[in-house]
Amino acid sequence: MKVGTAALTVDAAGMRAQNSSLLLNMIWRERQISRAEIARRTELSPSTVSAIVADLEHSGLVRSIGAGVSRGGRRPTLIGFRDDAFSILGVEMGATHVSVVLTDLRGRVRTHRSAAQQVRNDPEGTLKTVRTLVQECLDAERVPRRSVVGLGVAAPSPVHPSAPGKMSPLILPAWRGYDVREALSTTFDLPVFVDNDANLGALSECYWGAGTSGEDLTYIKLATGIGSGHIIHGDVYRGAGGTAGEIGHIAVDSAGPPCLCGLRGCLVTLIGSGALVERARELMGTKGRKAPTIREIVEGARAGDPAARQIIDGLGQYLGVAVAGLLNLLNPAIVVLGGEISSVGDLLLDPLRASVRKRALSTSMAETRIVTSALGDKSIAVGAATLVLQAALRDRTLFPLQHVGKTA
């Protein structure tokens, strides 16, 4: 009897937790909704809905926001999600920089800090920089750690599900033996979530950018490394070992330059930032002088510089090989290009689309929009914060256990 009673108690507790997360997600998604409408959509009893809403109000996550429009009878009281109830930290560790954002529960950036940092080769310095920038963000907004849901980290490496804090020793050999999640959770006493940077670029687009309509989406990060993230049925697809989307290591030229992964002619060796800068050095006649930056290549292309335009054309043609394969394999509704070089817009999209048309099935091409990201340079750090938000909306216990008083 005792075993049976315990099992029933666990089942009831599990059902309450499931229903609580269901309602929380609905209120977050709708922004404001009545108890009656929640009951109608979920088919839960009005008393169950009222009890869960009362609990969510006590936690500070939702609040009553006034009367709605009557459909006959008494006007319903609307329940609204409190976007400002808690904060989330998002960290982007790029190859040569660290960026940190503090967001609310709607992905809006409250404050932002960034610094140059050689992430690939300096794990100790990188972790120190992350800690400094995170604390600066908390101090700038006077946010106590007890009101932070967690900290998300975007890493320039595949992340294996069985070791979510560790970088790939093949891609980042200097990080062998380091655990980002463990190091940062120890420092800040917060839940820490780590994922690949392109995956989090895709998640950012899914929640706040080109993919908000719910369509399947591929995000391609064009930077020092080349990677892609995939949203399938609303979730990031990571693959069995966390390496889904590593298009930068598709070998597109068997006679091309050697890659750090051990292959030759990988896409990243041809269109990664380093390769583009070297190409610019050759074409722009700057050999022996300071190398042009990606920003200067972008500015040159916009100004009509023939060498810069040639670099962008070559980028589009090589990238088209990988994108055509993606369209034939996954057929996403949207492909979003991110990274500073993508800011040239149609100067890149036109040769890319032309390259894809030569290689992809016409039916795949017809169903896919290829666009550049409109989220700006903080998008991946915001995606890291969104990873925490997604986890908390699915598991309400991740929100800090405290009552948050009402704000004006």
VMD Tcl script that draws the C-alpha trace (Angstrom):
set ca {
  {0.00 0.00 0.00}
  {2.78 2.40 0.88}
  {4.50 1.79 -2.45}
  {1.27 2.39 -4.31}
  {0.58 5.59 -2.38}
  {4.10 6.85 -3.05}
  {3.73 6.10 -6.75}
  {0.45 7.99 -6.89}
  {2.04 10.94 -5.09}
  {4.96 11.03 -7.54}
  {2.59 10.79 -10.50}
  {0.43 13.60 -9.14}
  {3.49 15.77 -8.51}
  {4.75 15.05 -12.00}
  {1.40 15.95 -13.50}
  {1.27 19.23 -11.56}
  {4.77 20.12 -12.76}
  {3.84 19.27 -16.34}
  {0.67 21.35 -16.20}
  {2.53 24.23 -14.58}
  {5.09 24.28 -17.41}
  {2.27 23.99 -19.96}
  {0.49 27.05 -18.57}
  {3.70 29.02 -18.13}
  {4.62 28.44 -21.79}
  {1.14 29.43 -22.93}
  {1.16 32.66 -20.93}
  {4.71 33.47 -22.11}
  {3.75 32.84 -25.72}
  {0.46 34.75 -25.64}
  {1.83 37.53 -23.37}
  {-1.66 37.97 -21.91}
  {-4.56 35.56 -21.66}
  {-7.53 34.88 -19.36}
  {-7.91 31.91 -17.01}
  {-11.05 30.90 -18.89}
  {-9.20 30.83 -22.20}
  {-6.37 28.79 -20.64}
  {-8.91 26.28 -19.33}
  {-10.61 26.10 -22.73}
  {-7.35 25.45 -24.62}
  {-5.81 23.02 -22.14}
  {-9.05 21.26 -21.14}
  {-7.96 21.58 -17.52}
  {-10.59 22.38 -14.89}
  {-11.02 26.06 -13.93}
  {-10.00 25.21 -10.36}
  {-6.76 23.57 -11.54}
  {-5.96 26.54 -13.76}
  {-6.66 28.99 -10.93}
  {-4.41 27.06 -8.54}
  {-1.51 26.95 -11.02}
  {-1.90 30.62 -11.94}
  {-1.93 31.57 -8.26}
  {1.33 29.65 -7.80}
  {2.87 31.36 -10.83}
  {1.75 34.74 -9.48}
  {3.39 33.97 -6.14}
  {6.65 33.13 -7.93}
  {6.56 36.52 -9.67}
  {6.45 35.07 -13.19}
  {2.91 36.23 -14.03}
  {0.48 38.86 -12.77}
  {-3.08 40.05 -13.22}
  {-3.11 42.97 -15.65}
  {-6.75 44.05 -15.72}
  {-10.01 43.19 -17.41}
  {-10.21 41.94 -20.96}
  {-12.99 42.29 -23.53}
  {-16.29 40.64 -22.58}
  {-17.74 38.04 -24.92}
  {-20.99 38.14 -23.01}
  {-21.17 38.19 -19.24}
  {-18.45 39.32 -16.86}
  {-15.26 40.74 -18.35}
  {-12.38 38.25 -17.88}
  {-9.30 39.09 -15.84}
  {-6.20 38.84 -18.00}
  {-3.01 37.18 -16.80}
  {0.23 38.58 -18.21}
  {3.76 37.21 -18.27}
  {6.32 39.34 -16.43}
  {9.22 39.75 -18.84}
  {11.17 41.60 -16.16}
  {10.70 39.02 -13.40}
  {14.20 37.61 -13.78}
  {17.32 38.13 -15.87}
  {19.44 35.79 -17.98}
  {23.12 35.97 -18.93}
  {24.35 35.00 -22.40}
  {28.00 34.60 -23.36}
  {29.49 34.31 -26.84}
  {33.04 33.00 -26.97}
  {34.15 33.81 -30.50}
  {37.55 32.85 -31.88}
  {38.96 36.30 -31.09}
  {36.46 37.94 -28.75}
  {34.10 37.46 -25.82}
  {30.66 39.09 -25.73}
  {28.24 39.04 -22.77}
  {24.61 40.18 -22.62}
  {22.13 40.46 -19.77}
  {18.58 39.96 -21.06}
  {15.07 39.90 -19.70}
  {12.74 36.94 -20.27}
  {11.79 38.21 -23.74}
  {15.32 38.27 -25.17}
  {15.67 42.03 -24.84}
  {19.23 43.11 -24.05}
  {19.47 45.14 -20.85}
  {23.22 45.64 -21.04}
  {26.15 44.35 -23.08}
  {29.91 44.05 -22.67}
  {32.57 42.73 -25.05}
  {36.34 42.45 -25.24}
  {38.98 41.18 -27.64}
  {40.27 37.79 -26.53}
  {42.22 34.99 -28.21}
  {39.73 32.31 -27.22}
  {41.18 29.46 -29.25}
  {44.59 29.47 -27.60}
  {44.02 31.00 -24.17}
  {41.46 29.16 -22.02}
  {42.59 30.72 -18.73}
  {42.49 34.24 -20.14}
  {39.13 33.56 -21.77}
  {37.50 32.32 -18.57}
  {38.90 35.33 -16.71}
  {37.47 37.68 -19.36}
  {34.07 35.95 -19.22}
  {33.97 36.28 -15.43}
  {34.91 39.97 -15.62}
  {32.34 40.84 -18.29}
  {29.57 38.88 -16.57}
  {30.19 40.73 -13.32}
  {30.27 44.07 -15.17}
  {26.85 43.32 -16.68}
  {25.41 42.39 -13.28}
  {26.88 45.50 -11.67}
  {25.72 47.80 -14.48}
  {22.08 46.83 -13.93}
  {22.45 46.18 -10.19}
  {21.14 42.67 -10.68}
  {21.71 40.26 -7.78}
  {22.67 36.72 -8.75}
  {19.62 35.36 -6.94}
  {17.40 36.94 -9.62}
  {19.35 35.41 -12.54}
  {17.88 32.24 -14.07}
  {21.16 30.99 -15.46}
  {24.06 31.57 -17.79}
  {24.24 30.34 -21.38}
  {27.52 29.96 -23.27}
  {28.04 29.83 -27.04}
  {31.27 27.98 -27.82}
  {33.28 27.92 -31.09}
  {33.33 24.12 -30.97}
  {31.05 21.10 -31.21}
  {29.66 20.21 -27.77}
  {29.12 16.53 -27.04}
  {25.89 15.78 -25.10}
  {27.77 13.58 -22.63}
  {30.30 16.33 -21.80}
  {28.42 19.61 -22.32}
  {31.10 21.81 -20.77}
  {34.06 20.53 -22.76}
  {35.39 21.74 -26.08}
  {36.44 19.45 -28.93}
  {40.18 18.71 -28.58}
  {40.33 18.40 -32.38}
  {39.02 21.93 -32.95}
  {40.35 23.61 -29.77}
  {43.33 21.54 -28.57}
  {44.35 24.23 -26.05}
  {41.07 23.61 -24.18}
  {41.77 19.96 -23.48}
  {40.97 19.28 -19.81}
  {38.90 22.46 -19.32}
  {35.20 22.35 -18.45}
  {33.47 25.67 -19.15}
  {30.24 24.71 -17.42}
  {31.98 23.59 -14.25}
  {34.30 26.62 -14.14}
  {31.50 29.19 -14.51}
  {28.90 27.47 -12.34}
  {31.47 27.32 -9.53}
  {32.21 31.03 -9.87}
  {28.65 32.31 -10.09}
  {26.64 29.54 -8.41}
  {24.23 29.51 -11.36}
  {22.98 26.85 -13.77}
  {25.23 26.97 -16.85}
  {24.21 25.71 -20.32}
  {26.75 25.34 -23.14}
  {26.17 24.78 -26.85}
  {27.83 25.38 -30.19}
  {27.73 29.00 -31.40}
  {26.00 28.26 -34.71}
  {23.33 26.22 -32.89}
  {22.65 29.24 -30.69}
  {22.59 31.56 -33.69}
  {19.85 29.31 -35.05}
  {18.00 29.36 -31.72}
  {18.18 33.16 -31.64}
  {16.69 33.34 -35.14}
  {13.99 30.84 -34.15}
  {12.85 32.89 -31.15}
  {13.53 36.49 -32.21}
  {14.46 36.65 -35.90}
  {13.65 35.12 -39.28}
  {12.19 31.92 -37.81}
  {9.53 33.25 -35.45}
  {6.79 31.80 -37.66}
  {7.89 28.30 -36.62}
  {9.37 27.08 -39.92}
  {12.40 24.79 -40.10}
  {15.52 26.91 -40.31}
  {19.26 26.72 -40.95}
  {21.61 29.39 -39.61}
  {25.13 29.70 -41.06}
  {27.78 31.58 -39.11}
  {30.44 33.16 -41.34}
  {33.41 34.09 -39.19}
  {36.84 32.74 -38.31}
  {35.11 29.36 -38.37}
  {32.19 28.35 -40.58}
  {29.34 26.48 -38.91}
  {25.63 25.89 -39.23}
  {22.82 25.33 -36.76}
  {19.51 23.66 -37.61}
  {16.06 24.16 -36.13}
  {13.78 21.22 -36.89}
  {10.22 21.25 -35.48}
  {11.16 24.05 -33.08}
  {14.27 22.43 -31.59}
  {17.99 22.56 -32.31}
  {19.14 19.41 -34.08}
  {22.54 18.46 -32.64}
  {23.14 14.95 -33.97}
  {24.33 11.91 -32.03}
  {27.62 13.43 -30.97}
  {26.88 17.16 -31.13}
  {28.62 17.68 -34.47}
  {25.58 18.24 -36.69}
  {26.08 21.38 -38.74}
  {29.89 21.36 -39.00}
  {29.74 22.46 -42.63}
  {33.03 24.32 -42.26}
  {34.72 20.93 -42.49}
  {33.05 19.78 -45.67}
  {35.97 19.13 -48.03}
  {35.07 21.10 -51.17}
  {38.52 21.13 -52.83}
  {40.69 18.01 -52.55}
  {43.70 20.03 -53.71}
  {42.99 22.88 -51.30}
  {44.97 23.97 -48.25}
  {45.29 21.69 -45.19}
  {42.80 22.22 -42.38}
  {43.38 21.98 -38.63}
  {40.88 19.10 -38.55}
  {43.30 16.96 -40.60}
  {41.42 17.16 -43.90}
  {42.33 19.23 -46.95}
  {40.33 21.88 -48.76}
  {37.66 22.28 -46.08}
  {35.17 25.09 -46.63}
  {36.64 27.05 -43.71}
  {40.08 27.08 -45.36}
  {38.53 28.83 -48.37}
  {35.96 31.22 -46.90}
  {36.77 31.55 -43.18}
  {37.83 35.05 -42.09}
  {41.51 34.12 -42.24}
  {41.21 32.90 -45.83}
  {39.24 35.99 -46.90}
  {41.81 38.32 -45.36}
  {44.66 36.50 -47.13}
  {42.75 36.72 -50.42}
  {42.22 40.43 -49.82}
  {45.91 40.88 -49.11}
  {46.69 39.39 -52.53}
  {43.99 41.17 -54.54}
  {44.16 44.56 -52.83}
  {47.92 44.80 -53.13}
  {48.56 44.96 -49.38}
  {51.18 42.19 -49.18}
  {53.84 43.16 -46.69}
  {51.52 45.72 -45.07}
  {48.87 45.43 -42.40}
  {46.22 42.96 -43.48}
  {42.77 44.39 -44.26}
  {40.02 43.54 -41.81}
  {36.69 41.93 -42.60}
  {35.08 45.30 -41.94}
  {37.34 46.91 -44.55}
  {36.44 44.20 -47.06}
  {32.75 44.85 -46.36}
  {33.21 48.61 -46.76}
  {35.22 48.12 -49.95}
  {32.53 45.88 -51.45}
  {29.83 48.41 -50.64}
  {31.91 51.17 -52.20}
  {32.34 49.16 -55.40}
  {35.99 48.14 -54.96}
  {36.62 45.43 -57.62}
  {38.92 43.34 -55.41}
  {36.48 43.36 -52.49}
  {33.62 42.46 -54.82}
  {35.69 39.57 -56.21}
  {36.27 38.26 -52.69}
  {32.55 38.38 -51.90}
  {31.70 36.66 -55.20}
  {34.14 33.85 -54.42}
  {32.69 33.51 -50.94}
  {29.18 33.18 -52.39}
  {30.24 30.59 -54.95}
  {32.05 28.32 -52.45}
  {29.32 28.73 -49.83}
  {26.77 27.77 -52.47}
  {28.31 24.29 -52.68}
  {27.55 23.68 -48.98}
  {24.14 25.38 -49.04}
  {23.02 23.36 -52.06}
  {23.84 20.18 -50.16}
  {21.89 21.44 -47.15}
  {18.84 22.20 -49.28}
  {18.89 18.77 -50.89}
  {19.41 17.02 -47.54}
  {17.25 18.97 -45.08}
  {15.14 21.32 -47.25}
  {14.75 24.04 -44.58}
  {12.24 26.80 -45.20}
  {14.80 29.49 -44.38}
  {18.59 29.76 -44.54}
  {19.93 32.70 -42.52}
  {23.48 34.01 -42.94}
  {25.15 35.60 -39.91}
  {28.52 37.11 -39.16}
  {30.02 40.48 -40.07}
  {30.73 39.55 -43.70}
  {27.02 38.82 -44.26}
  {26.23 42.51 -43.74}
  {27.04 43.11 -47.44}
  {23.55 41.70 -48.11}
  {22.69 41.17 -51.78}
  {26.33 41.48 -52.81}
  {26.74 38.07 -51.16}
  {23.22 36.69 -51.61}
  {23.22 37.09 -55.41}
  {26.34 34.95 -56.15}
  {25.31 32.52 -53.41}
  {21.87 31.97 -54.90}
  {23.36 31.60 -58.36}
  {25.78 28.97 -57.06}
  {22.99 27.11 -55.28}
  {20.80 27.09 -58.41}
  {23.55 25.23 -60.27}
  {23.71 22.47 -57.65}
  {20.44 22.10 -55.75}
  {17.25 20.43 -56.87}
  {14.91 23.06 -58.25}
  {12.17 21.88 -55.88}
  {14.47 22.37 -52.86}
  {15.48 25.83 -54.02}
  {11.87 26.84 -54.68}
  {10.81 26.14 -51.10}
  {13.70 27.93 -49.34}
  {14.33 31.60 -48.61}
  {18.00 32.58 -48.23}
  {18.41 35.78 -46.21}
  {20.91 37.62 -44.02}
  {20.33 38.00 -40.30}
  {18.76 41.20 -39.00}
  {19.61 40.53 -35.34}
  {23.00 42.25 -35.26}
  {26.29 41.42 -33.59}
  {24.73 40.38 -30.26}
  {22.58 37.64 -31.79}
  {24.66 34.65 -30.71}
  {25.09 35.92 -27.14}
  {21.31 36.46 -27.07}
  {20.95 32.92 -28.43}
  {23.01 31.69 -25.47}
  {20.61 33.46 -23.10}
  {17.70 31.99 -25.07}
  {19.07 28.49 -24.43}
  {18.56 29.15 -20.70}
  {15.09 30.62 -21.28}
  {14.05 27.61 -23.35}
  {15.20 25.22 -20.62}
  {13.43 27.19 -17.87}
  {10.15 27.39 -19.77}
  {10.28 23.61 -20.11}
  {11.28 23.04 -16.50}
  {9.84 25.72 -14.25}
  {12.02 24.64 -11.32}
  {14.96 26.33 -13.04}
  {13.48 29.73 -12.22}
  {14.90 30.99 -8.91}
  {12.79 30.09 -5.87}
  {11.89 33.53 -4.67}
  {8.91 35.81 -4.62}
  {9.46 38.81 -6.85}
  {7.53 41.87 -5.76}
  {5.44 43.78 -8.23}
  {7.06 46.59 -10.14}
  {5.50 49.84 -11.06}
}
mol new
graphics top color blue
foreach p $ca { graphics top sphere $p radius 0.5 }
foreach p [lrange $ca 0 end-1] q [lrange $ca 1 end] { graphics top cylinder $p $q radius 0.2 }
display resetview
